[in-house]
């Protein structure tokens, strides 16, 4: 997650065409290594949870299931 404007946070997701997109969310609650948020995430979105300093929106990537990418569903 990256800090955005007006209390919102940016989350990077990888779409069906393997392109990185940034979605905005509002943090509702944090607990240990989990975050409860509401915003523009949808069921099934692949969320990048580490290494976000190495990607930018619009970048095409090779998405693999690993510790760095999690399904938002």
PDB file of N, CA, C and O in Angstrom, chain B, residues numbered from 101:
ATOM      1  N   UNK B 101       0.836  -1.168   0.000  1.00  0.00           N
ATOM      2  CA  UNK B 101       0.000   0.000   0.000  1.00  0.00           C
ATOM      3  C   UNK B 101       0.885   1.238   0.000  1.00  0.00           C
ATOM      4  O   UNK B 101       1.961   1.264   0.599  1.00  0.00           O
ATOM      5  N   UNK B 102       0.408   2.238  -0.677  1.00  0.00           N
ATOM      6  CA  UNK B 102       1.124   3.505  -0.700  1.00  0.00           C
ATOM      7  C   UNK B 102       0.175   4.612  -0.256  1.00  0.00           C
ATOM      8  O   UNK B 102      -1.007   4.603  -0.600  1.00  0.00           O
ATOM      9  N   UNK B 103       0.693   5.552   0.497  1.00  0.00           N
ATOM     10  CA  UNK B 103      -0.150   6.623   1.003  1.00  0.00           C
ATOM     11  C   UNK B 103      -0.549   7.555  -0.126  1.00  0.00           C
ATOM     12  O   UNK B 103       0.281   7.951  -0.944  1.00  0.00           O
ATOM     13  N   UNK B 104      -1.832   7.902  -0.163  1.00  0.00           N
ATOM     14  CA  UNK B 104      -2.348   8.793  -1.191  1.00  0.00           C
ATOM     15  C   UNK B 104      -2.841  10.086  -0.581  1.00  0.00           C
ATOM     16  O   UNK B 104      -2.418  10.477   0.507  1.00  0.00           O
ATOM     17  N   UNK B 105      -3.737  10.745  -1.290  1.00  0.00           N
ATOM     18  CA  UNK B 105      -4.288  12.023  -0.855  1.00  0.00           C
ATOM     19  C   UNK B 105      -5.555  11.835  -0.029  1.00  0.00           C
ATOM     20  O   UNK B 105      -6.251  10.831  -0.178  1.00  0.00           O
ATOM     21  N   UNK B 106      -5.853  12.782   0.829  1.00  0.00           N
ATOM     22  CA  UNK B 106      -7.098  12.873   1.592  1.00  0.00           C
ATOM     23  C   UNK B 106      -7.428  11.600   2.366  1.00  0.00           C
ATOM     24  O   UNK B 106      -8.586  11.186   2.422  1.00  0.00           O
ATOM     25  N   UNK B 107      -6.411  10.983   2.963  1.00  0.00           N
ATOM     26  CA  UNK B 107      -6.629   9.814   3.797  1.00  0.00           C
ATOM     27  C   UNK B 107      -6.811   8.507   3.053  1.00  0.00           C
ATOM     28  O   UNK B 107      -7.035   7.473   3.683  1.00  0.00           O
ATOM     29  N   UNK B 108      -6.722   8.520   1.739  1.00  0.00           N
ATOM     30  CA  UNK B 108      -6.851   7.298   0.960  1.00  0.00           C
ATOM     31  C   UNK B 108      -5.484   6.658   0.755  1.00  0.00           C
ATOM     32  O   UNK B 108      -4.449   7.315   0.868  1.00  0.00           O
ATOM     33  N   UNK B 109      -5.502   5.371   0.454  1.00  0.00           N
ATOM     34  CA  UNK B 109      -4.278   4.620   0.209  1.00  0.00           C
ATOM     35  C   UNK B 109      -4.347   3.998  -1.175  1.00  0.00           C
ATOM     36  O   UNK B 109      -5.425   3.646  -1.653  1.00  0.00           O
ATOM     37  N   UNK B 110      -3.206   3.867  -1.807  1.00  0.00           N
ATOM     38  CA  UNK B 110      -3.127   3.229  -3.115  1.00  0.00           C
ATOM     39  C   UNK B 110      -2.740   1.765  -2.982  1.00  0.00           C
ATOM     40  O   UNK B 110      -1.850   1.409  -2.210  1.00  0.00           O
ATOM     41  N   UNK B 111      -3.419   0.929  -3.745  1.00  0.00           N
ATOM     42  CA  UNK B 111      -3.141  -0.497  -3.786  1.00  0.00           C
ATOM     43  C   UNK B 111      -2.881  -0.855  -5.236  1.00  0.00           C
ATOM     44  O   UNK B 111      -3.646  -0.461  -6.117  1.00  0.00           O
ATOM     45  N   UNK B 112      -1.815  -1.594  -5.497  1.00  0.00           N
ATOM     46  CA  UNK B 112      -1.511  -2.018  -6.856  1.00  0.00           C
ATOM     47  C   UNK B 112      -2.127  -3.382  -7.122  1.00  0.00           C
ATOM     48  O   UNK B 112      -1.978  -4.314  -6.331  1.00  0.00           O
ATOM     49  N   UNK B 113      -2.821  -3.482  -8.251  1.00  0.00           N
ATOM     50  CA  UNK B 113      -3.425  -4.744  -8.671  1.00  0.00           C
ATOM     51  C   UNK B 113      -2.938  -5.060 -10.082  1.00  0.00           C
ATOM     52  O   UNK B 113      -2.526  -4.172 -10.830  1.00  0.00           O
ATOM     53  N   UNK B 114      -2.993  -6.330 -10.422  1.00  0.00           N
ATOM     54  CA  UNK B 114      -2.602  -6.780 -11.763  1.00  0.00           C
ATOM     55  C   UNK B 114      -3.860  -7.260 -12.457  1.00  0.00           C
ATOM     56  O   UNK B 114      -4.543  -8.156 -11.962  1.00  0.00           O
ATOM     57  N   UNK B 115      -4.172  -6.666 -13.609  1.00  0.00           N
ATOM     58  CA  UNK B 115      -5.409  -7.015 -14.302  1.00  0.00           C
ATOM     59  C   UNK B 115      -5.248  -8.249 -15.185  1.00  0.00           C
ATOM     60  O   UNK B 115      -4.187  -8.872 -15.214  1.00  0.00           O
ATOM     61  N   UNK B 116      -6.320  -8.593 -15.906  1.00  0.00           N
ATOM     62  CA  UNK B 116      -6.330  -9.792 -16.750  1.00  0.00           C
ATOM     63  C   UNK B 116      -5.325  -9.747 -17.891  1.00  0.00           C
ATOM     64  O   UNK B 116      -4.975 -10.784 -18.453  1.00  0.00           O
ATOM     65  N   UNK B 117      -4.861  -8.552 -18.235  1.00  0.00           N
ATOM     66  CA  UNK B 117      -3.883  -8.398 -19.311  1.00  0.00           C
ATOM     67  C   UNK B 117      -2.471  -8.232 -18.767  1.00  0.00           C
ATOM     68  O   UNK B 117      -1.566  -7.832 -19.500  1.00  0.00           O
ATOM     69  N   UNK B 118      -2.275  -8.540 -17.475  1.00  0.00           N
ATOM     70  CA  UNK B 118      -0.973  -8.462 -16.787  1.00  0.00           C
ATOM     71  C   UNK B 118      -0.420  -7.051 -16.703  1.00  0.00           C
ATOM     72  O   UNK B 118       0.793  -6.847 -16.740  1.00  0.00           O
ATOM     73  N   UNK B 119      -1.321  -6.070 -16.589  1.00  0.00           N
ATOM     74  CA  UNK B 119      -0.917  -4.678 -16.473  1.00  0.00           C
ATOM     75  C   UNK B 119      -1.194  -4.210 -15.046  1.00  0.00           C
ATOM     76  O   UNK B 119      -2.237  -4.519 -14.470  1.00  0.00           O
ATOM     77  N   UNK B 120      -0.243  -3.460 -14.484  1.00  0.00           N
ATOM     78  CA  UNK B 120      -0.371  -2.928 -13.127  1.00  0.00           C
ATOM     79  C   UNK B 120      -1.312  -1.728 -13.139  1.00  0.00           C
ATOM     80  O   UNK B 120      -1.179  -0.827 -13.967  1.00  0.00           O
ATOM     81  N   UNK B 121      -2.264  -1.731 -12.211  1.00  0.00           N
ATOM     82  CA  UNK B 121      -3.186  -0.615 -12.019  1.00  0.00           C
ATOM     83  C   UNK B 121      -3.169  -0.211 -10.554  1.00  0.00           C
ATOM     84  O   UNK B 121      -2.904  -1.032  -9.677  1.00  0.00           O
ATOM     85  N   UNK B 122      -3.455   1.064 -10.296  1.00  0.00           N
ATOM     86  CA  UNK B 122      -3.513   1.552  -8.919  1.00  0.00           C
ATOM     87  C   UNK B 122      -4.971   1.795  -8.559  1.00  0.00           C
ATOM     88  O   UNK B 122      -5.702   2.463  -9.291  1.00  0.00           O
ATOM     89  N   UNK B 123      -5.383   1.245  -7.428  1.00  0.00           N
ATOM     90  CA  UNK B 123      -6.747   1.429  -6.937  1.00  0.00           C
ATOM     91  C   UNK B 123      -6.671   2.152  -5.602  1.00  0.00           C
ATOM     92  O   UNK B 123      -5.730   1.952  -4.835  1.00  0.00           O
ATOM     93  N   UNK B 124      -7.663   2.990  -5.326  1.00  0.00           N
ATOM     94  CA  UNK B 124      -7.705   3.723  -4.065  1.00  0.00           C
ATOM     95  C   UNK B 124      -8.627   3.025  -3.075  1.00  0.00           C
ATOM     96  O   UNK B 124      -9.707   2.555  -3.433  1.00  0.00           O
ATOM     97  N   UNK B 125      -8.183   2.966  -1.827  1.00  0.00           N
ATOM     98  CA  UNK B 125      -8.988   2.365  -0.767  1.00  0.00           C
ATOM     99  C   UNK B 125      -8.913   3.243   0.481  1.00  0.00           C
ATOM    100  O   UNK B 125      -7.996   4.047   0.649  1.00  0.00           O
ATOM    101  N   UNK B 126      -9.899   3.063   1.342  1.00  0.00           N
ATOM    102  CA  UNK B 126      -9.930   3.710   2.647  1.00  0.00           C
ATOM    103  C   UNK B 126      -9.704   2.640   3.705  1.00  0.00           C
ATOM    104  O   UNK B 126     -10.392   1.619   3.715  1.00  0.00           O
ATOM    105  N   UNK B 127      -8.748   2.866   4.591  1.00  0.00           N
ATOM    106  CA  UNK B 127      -8.483   1.900   5.650  1.00  0.00           C
ATOM    107  C   UNK B 127      -9.580   1.981   6.703  1.00  0.00           C
ATOM    108  O   UNK B 127      -9.905   3.059   7.202  1.00  0.00           O
ATOM    109  N   UNK B 128     -10.142   0.829   7.028  1.00  0.00           N
ATOM    110  CA  UNK B 128     -11.167   0.746   8.054  1.00  0.00           C
ATOM    111  C   UNK B 128     -10.564   0.272   9.365  1.00  0.00           C
ATOM    112  O   UNK B 128     -10.867   0.812  10.429  1.00  0.00           O
ATOM    113  N   UNK B 129      -9.704  -0.745   9.283  1.00  0.00           N
ATOM    114  CA  UNK B 129      -9.120  -1.339  10.486  1.00  0.00           C
ATOM    115  C   UNK B 129      -7.835  -2.061  10.108  1.00  0.00           C
ATOM    116  O   UNK B 129      -7.765  -2.692   9.054  1.00  0.00           O
ATOM    117  N   UNK B 130      -6.824  -1.976  10.954  1.00  0.00           N
ATOM    118  CA  UNK B 130      -5.595  -2.750  10.757  1.00  0.00           C
ATOM    119  C   UNK B 130      -5.404  -3.680  11.937  1.00  0.00           C
ATOM    120  O   UNK B 130      -5.715  -3.339  13.079  1.00  0.00           O
ATOM    121  N   UNK B 131      -4.886  -4.868  11.639  1.00  0.00           N
ATOM    122  CA  UNK B 131      -4.678  -5.870  12.678  1.00  0.00           C
ATOM    123  C   UNK B 131      -3.491  -6.732  12.274  1.00  0.00           C
ATOM    124  O   UNK B 131      -3.567  -7.478  11.297  1.00  0.00           O
ATOM    125  N   UNK B 132      -2.401  -6.635  13.017  1.00  0.00           N
ATOM    126  CA  UNK B 132      -1.174  -7.387  12.725  1.00  0.00           C
ATOM    127  C   UNK B 132      -0.790  -7.166  11.257  1.00  0.00           C
ATOM    128  O   UNK B 132      -0.465  -6.042  10.874  1.00  0.00           O
ATOM    129  N   UNK B 133      -0.820  -8.212  10.434  1.00  0.00           N
ATOM    130  CA  UNK B 133      -0.426  -8.073   9.023  1.00  0.00           C
ATOM    131  C   UNK B 133      -1.632  -8.056   8.090  1.00  0.00           C
ATOM    132  O   UNK B 133      -1.494  -8.328   6.897  1.00  0.00           O
ATOM    133  N   UNK B 134      -2.816  -7.740   8.622  1.00  0.00           N
ATOM    134  CA  UNK B 134      -4.029  -7.666   7.803  1.00  0.00           C
ATOM    135  C   UNK B 134      -4.597  -6.251   7.827  1.00  0.00           C
ATOM    136  O   UNK B 134      -4.486  -5.526   8.816  1.00  0.00           O
ATOM    137  N   UNK B 135      -5.205  -5.889   6.708  1.00  0.00           N
ATOM    138  CA  UNK B 135      -5.844  -4.587   6.591  1.00  0.00           C
ATOM    139  C   UNK B 135      -7.262  -4.796   6.082  1.00  0.00           C
ATOM    140  O   UNK B 135      -7.489  -5.523   5.115  1.00  0.00           O
ATOM    141  N   UNK B 136      -8.195  -4.159   6.737  1.00  0.00           N
ATOM    142  CA  UNK B 136      -9.583  -4.164   6.261  1.00  0.00           C
ATOM    143  C   UNK B 136      -9.823  -2.808   5.621  1.00  0.00           C
ATOM    144  O   UNK B 136      -9.661  -1.765   6.254  1.00  0.00           O
ATOM    145  N   UNK B 137     -10.212  -2.842   4.359  1.00  0.00           N
ATOM    146  CA  UNK B 137     -10.351  -1.607   3.600  1.00  0.00           C
ATOM    147  C   UNK B 137     -11.605  -1.658   2.742  1.00  0.00           C
ATOM    148  O   UNK B 137     -12.141  -2.727   2.452  1.00  0.00           O
ATOM    149  N   UNK B 138     -12.056  -0.478   2.345  1.00  0.00           N
ATOM    150  CA  UNK B 138     -13.139  -0.411   1.364  1.00  0.00           C
ATOM    151  C   UNK B 138     -12.703   0.544   0.266  1.00  0.00           C
ATOM    152  O   UNK B 138     -11.959   1.497   0.498  1.00  0.00           O
ATOM    153  N   UNK B 139     -13.181   0.264  -0.922  1.00  0.00           N
ATOM    154  CA  UNK B 139     -12.795   1.107  -2.036  1.00  0.00           C
ATOM    155  C   UNK B 139     -13.047   0.418  -3.348  1.00  0.00           C
ATOM    156  O   UNK B 139     -14.050  -0.274  -3.525  1.00  0.00           O
ATOM    157  N   UNK B 140     -12.126   0.615  -4.265  1.00  0.00           N
ATOM    158  CA  UNK B 140     -12.329   0.178  -5.643  1.00  0.00           C
ATOM    159  C   UNK B 140     -11.768  -1.199  -5.947  1.00  0.00           C
ATOM    160  O   UNK B 140     -11.589  -1.539  -7.117  1.00  0.00           O
ATOM    161  N   UNK B 141     -11.483  -2.009  -4.921  1.00  0.00           N
ATOM    162  CA  UNK B 141     -11.053  -3.385  -5.154  1.00  0.00           C
ATOM    163  C   UNK B 141     -12.278  -4.247  -5.440  1.00  0.00           C
ATOM    164  O   UNK B 141     -13.365  -3.991  -4.923  1.00  0.00           O
ATOM    165  N   UNK B 142     -12.090  -5.262  -6.263  1.00  0.00           N
ATOM    166  CA  UNK B 142     -13.175  -6.187  -6.588  1.00  0.00           C
ATOM    167  C   UNK B 142     -12.749  -7.604  -6.246  1.00  0.00           C
ATOM    168  O   UNK B 142     -11.556  -7.907  -6.205  1.00  0.00           O
ATOM    169  N   UNK B 143     -13.719  -8.470  -6.001  1.00  0.00           N
ATOM    170  CA  UNK B 143     -13.421  -9.883  -5.783  1.00  0.00           C
ATOM    171  C   UNK B 143     -12.582 -10.407  -6.933  1.00  0.00           C
ATOM    172  O   UNK B 143     -12.899 -10.172  -8.099  1.00  0.00           O
ATOM    173  N   UNK B 144     -11.526 -11.107  -6.609  1.00  0.00           N
ATOM    174  CA  UNK B 144     -10.681 -11.703  -7.633  1.00  0.00           C
ATOM    175  C   UNK B 144      -9.513 -10.847  -8.085  1.00  0.00           C
ATOM    176  O   UNK B 144      -8.661 -11.329  -8.831  1.00  0.00           O
ATOM    177  N   UNK B 145      -9.443  -9.580  -7.655  1.00  0.00           N
ATOM    178  CA  UNK B 145      -8.300  -8.739  -8.017  1.00  0.00           C
ATOM    179  C   UNK B 145      -7.026  -9.340  -7.430  1.00  0.00           C
ATOM    180  O   UNK B 145      -7.014  -9.796  -6.287  1.00  0.00           O
ATOM    181  N   UNK B 146      -5.968  -9.337  -8.212  1.00  0.00           N
ATOM    182  CA  UNK B 146      -4.657  -9.780  -7.737  1.00  0.00           C
ATOM    183  C   UNK B 146      -3.934  -8.566  -7.183  1.00  0.00           C
ATOM    184  O   UNK B 146      -3.604  -7.640  -7.924  1.00  0.00           O
ATOM    185  N   UNK B 147      -3.690  -8.571  -5.881  1.00  0.00           N
ATOM    186  CA  UNK B 147      -3.107  -7.435  -5.174  1.00  0.00           C
ATOM    187  C   UNK B 147      -1.624  -7.693  -4.937  1.00  0.00           C
ATOM    188  O   UNK B 147      -1.238  -8.760  -4.458  1.00  0.00           O
ATOM    189  N   UNK B 148      -0.797  -6.708  -5.278  1.00  0.00           N
ATOM    190  CA  UNK B 148       0.647  -6.790  -5.025  1.00  0.00           C
ATOM    191  C   UNK B 148       0.883  -6.293  -3.608  1.00  0.00           C
ATOM    192  O   UNK B 148       0.541  -5.153  -3.292  1.00  0.00           O
ATOM    193  N   UNK B 149       1.468  -7.135  -2.740  1.00  0.00           N
ATOM    194  CA  UNK B 149       1.653  -6.712  -1.355  1.00  0.00           C
ATOM    195  C   UNK B 149       3.110  -6.485  -0.966  1.00  0.00           C
ATOM    196  O   UNK B 149       3.387  -6.172   0.192  1.00  0.00           O
ATOM    197  N   UNK B 150       4.032  -6.630  -1.883  1.00  0.00           N
ATOM    198  CA  UNK B 150       5.423  -6.264  -1.602  1.00  0.00           C
ATOM    199  C   UNK B 150       6.112  -5.930  -2.921  1.00  0.00           C
ATOM    200  O   UNK B 150       5.688  -6.364  -3.992  1.00  0.00           O
ATOM    201  N   UNK B 151       7.166  -5.161  -2.817  1.00  0.00           N
ATOM    202  CA  UNK B 151       7.910  -4.781  -4.011  1.00  0.00           C
ATOM    203  C   UNK B 151       7.255  -3.683  -4.830  1.00  0.00           C
ATOM    204  O   UNK B 151       7.593  -3.496  -5.999  1.00  0.00           O
ATOM    205  N   UNK B 152       6.310  -2.945  -4.222  1.00  0.00           N
ATOM    206  CA  UNK B 152       5.608  -1.916  -4.985  1.00  0.00           C
ATOM    207  C   UNK B 152       6.530  -0.776  -5.427  1.00  0.00           C
ATOM    208  O   UNK B 152       6.189  -0.017  -6.334  1.00  0.00           O
ATOM    209  N   UNK B 153       7.679  -0.659  -4.798  1.00  0.00           N
ATOM    210  CA  UNK B 153       8.644   0.369  -5.197  1.00  0.00           C
ATOM    211  C   UNK B 153       9.294   0.034  -6.551  1.00  0.00           C
ATOM    212  O   UNK B 153      10.001   0.864  -7.123  1.00  0.00           O
ATOM    213  N   UNK B 154       9.055  -1.176  -7.056  1.00  0.00           N
ATOM    214  CA  UNK B 154       9.680  -1.604  -8.306  1.00  0.00           C
ATOM    215  C   UNK B 154       8.725  -1.581  -9.494  1.00  0.00           C
ATOM    216  O   UNK B 154       9.122  -1.935 -10.603  1.00  0.00           O
ATOM    217  N   UNK B 155       7.476  -1.173  -9.287  1.00  0.00           N
ATOM    218  CA  UNK B 155       6.494  -1.162 -10.375  1.00  0.00           C
ATOM    219  C   UNK B 155       5.807   0.189 -10.460  1.00  0.00           C
ATOM    220  O   UNK B 155       5.825   0.971  -9.510  1.00  0.00           O
ATOM    221  N   UNK B 156       5.197   0.457 -11.617  1.00  0.00           N
ATOM    222  CA  UNK B 156       4.431   1.685 -11.823  1.00  0.00           C
ATOM    223  C   UNK B 156       3.145   1.326 -12.553  1.00  0.00           C
ATOM    224  O   UNK B 156       3.106   0.343 -13.292  1.00  0.00           O
ATOM    225  N   UNK B 157       2.083   2.120 -12.351  1.00  0.00           N
ATOM    226  CA  UNK B 157       0.848   1.870 -13.081  1.00  0.00           C
ATOM    227  C   UNK B 157       1.083   1.892 -14.587  1.00  0.00           C
ATOM    228  O   UNK B 157       1.819   2.734 -15.102  1.00  0.00           O
ATOM    229  N   UNK B 158       0.446   0.951 -15.285  1.00  0.00           N
ATOM    230  CA  UNK B 158       0.599   0.846 -16.732  1.00  0.00           C
ATOM    231  C   UNK B 158       1.682  -0.122 -17.160  1.00  0.00           C
ATOM    232  O   UNK B 158       1.750  -0.500 -18.329  1.00  0.00           O
ATOM    233  N   UNK B 159       2.528  -0.529 -16.228  1.00  0.00           N
ATOM    234  CA  UNK B 159       3.610  -1.460 -16.535  1.00  0.00           C
ATOM    235  C   UNK B 159       3.054  -2.858 -16.746  1.00  0.00           C
ATOM    236  O   UNK B 159       2.204  -3.314 -15.981  1.00  0.00           O
ATOM    237  N   UNK B 160       3.530  -3.538 -17.778  1.00  0.00           N
ATOM    238  CA  UNK B 160       3.152  -4.922 -18.020  1.00  0.00           C
ATOM    239  C   UNK B 160       4.103  -5.817 -17.235  1.00  0.00           C
ATOM    240  O   UNK B 160       5.320  -5.636 -17.279  1.00  0.00           O
ATOM    241  N   UNK B 161       3.534  -6.787 -16.514  1.00  0.00           N
ATOM    242  CA  UNK B 161       4.330  -7.661 -15.658  1.00  0.00           C
ATOM    243  C   UNK B 161       3.961  -9.114 -15.908  1.00  0.00           C
ATOM    244  O   UNK B 161       2.929  -9.418 -16.507  1.00  0.00           O
ATOM    245  N   UNK B 162       4.809  -9.989 -15.445  1.00  0.00           N
ATOM    246  CA  UNK B 162       4.518 -11.418 -15.464  1.00  0.00           C
ATOM    247  C   UNK B 162       4.020 -11.775 -14.070  1.00  0.00           C
ATOM    248  O   UNK B 162       4.804 -11.844 -13.124  1.00  0.00           O
ATOM    249  N   UNK B 163       2.730 -11.998 -13.946  1.00  0.00           N
ATOM    250  CA  UNK B 163       2.130 -12.279 -12.647  1.00  0.00           C
ATOM    251  C   UNK B 163       2.224 -13.763 -12.338  1.00  0.00           C
ATOM    252  O   UNK B 163       1.794 -14.609 -13.122  1.00  0.00           O
ATOM    253  N   UNK B 164       2.794 -14.059 -11.181  1.00  0.00           N
ATOM    254  CA  UNK B 164       2.854 -15.439 -10.704  1.00  0.00           C
ATOM    255  C   UNK B 164       2.342 -15.454  -9.278  1.00  0.00           C
ATOM    256  O   UNK B 164       2.514 -14.482  -8.544  1.00  0.00           O
ATOM    257  N   UNK B 165       1.723 -16.538  -8.886  1.00  0.00           N
ATOM    258  CA  UNK B 165       1.241 -16.631  -7.518  1.00  0.00           C
ATOM    259  C   UNK B 165       2.438 -16.832  -6.602  1.00  0.00           C
ATOM    260  O   UNK B 165       3.177 -17.808  -6.730  1.00  0.00           O
ATOM    261  N   UNK B 166       2.618 -15.907  -5.688  1.00  0.00           N
ATOM    262  CA  UNK B 166       3.754 -15.957  -4.778  1.00  0.00           C
ATOM    263  C   UNK B 166       3.394 -15.227  -3.499  1.00  0.00           C
ATOM    264  O   UNK B 166       2.234 -14.883  -3.270  1.00  0.00           O
ATOM    265  N   UNK B 167       4.394 -14.996  -2.674  1.00  0.00           N
ATOM    266  CA  UNK B 167       4.156 -14.235  -1.465  1.00  0.00           C
ATOM    267  C   UNK B 167       3.826 -12.784  -1.765  1.00  0.00           C
ATOM    268  O   UNK B 167       3.248 -12.107  -0.915  1.00  0.00           O
ATOM    269  N   UNK B 168       4.173 -12.281  -2.945  1.00  0.00           N
ATOM    270  CA  UNK B 168       3.998 -10.877  -3.263  1.00  0.00           C
ATOM    271  C   UNK B 168       2.642 -10.552  -3.877  1.00  0.00           C
ATOM    272  O   UNK B 168       2.280  -9.379  -3.960  1.00  0.00           O
ATOM    273  N   UNK B 169       1.891 -11.545  -4.304  1.00  0.00           N
ATOM    274  CA  UNK B 169       0.617 -11.299  -4.976  1.00  0.00           C
ATOM    275  C   UNK B 169      -0.450 -12.147  -4.315  1.00  0.00           C
ATOM    276  O   UNK B 169      -0.273 -13.354  -4.144  1.00  0.00           O
ATOM    277  N   UNK B 170      -1.570 -11.516  -3.938  1.00  0.00           N
ATOM    278  CA  UNK B 170      -2.649 -12.225  -3.272  1.00  0.00           C
ATOM    279  C   UNK B 170      -3.975 -11.896  -3.927  1.00  0.00           C
ATOM    280  O   UNK B 170      -4.177 -10.782  -4.410  1.00  0.00           O
ATOM    281  N   UNK B 171      -4.874 -12.856  -3.943  1.00  0.00           N
ATOM    282  CA  UNK B 171      -6.197 -12.668  -4.475  1.00  0.00           C
ATOM    283  C   UNK B 171      -7.043 -11.921  -3.453  1.00  0.00           C
ATOM    284  O   UNK B 171      -7.067 -12.290  -2.279  1.00  0.00           O
ATOM    285  N   UNK B 172      -7.732 -10.878  -3.886  1.00  0.00           N
ATOM    286  CA  UNK B 172      -8.513 -10.051  -2.967  1.00  0.00           C
ATOM    287  C   UNK B 172      -9.842 -10.678  -2.569  1.00  0.00           C
ATOM    288  O   UNK B 172     -10.564 -10.098  -1.758  1.00  0.00           O
ATOM    289  N   UNK B 173     -10.181 -11.821  -3.100  1.00  0.00           N
ATOM    290  CA  UNK B 173     -11.480 -12.426  -2.818  1.00  0.00           C
ATOM    291  C   UNK B 173     -11.596 -13.088  -1.564  1.00  0.00           C
ATOM    292  O   UNK B 173     -12.656 -13.626  -1.246  1.00  0.00           O
TER     293      UNK B 173
END
